[in-house]
Amino acid sequence: MLREWIRRLPSAQLLTICADIAARHSAVWRLATAELSRRRDPPHPLPERPGTVMDDRRPLARA
């Protein structure tokens, strides 16, 4: 049913959905790495986000 609904959407809406989903995944990635960095018990190596280099990503906000 969901697949059928997706198939009926115009391309512009699909592109908007994909952009939103990508942003959510990015936010989830930043939250997860911030939590691992905060815990440091035991120290965890922080994974790189696919397609980026650790040095060029924005600093994580501290809660």
C-alpha positions, 0 to 999 in steps of 0.5 A: 500500500505504501509502495503504491502511494509512493509510486503515484507521487510526482517526482518533485514530491519524491525529491523533497521526501528524499531530501528530508530523509537524508537530513534526518539520517544526518541528524541521527548520525550527529546525535549518535556520535555526540553521545559516543563522544560524551560517554567515553566509557570505554573510548569509542572510535567515532565512525565517519559519515559516509561520503565525508572526511572527519576534518570538514564536518561541522562541530557537534553541538554540546547539550 
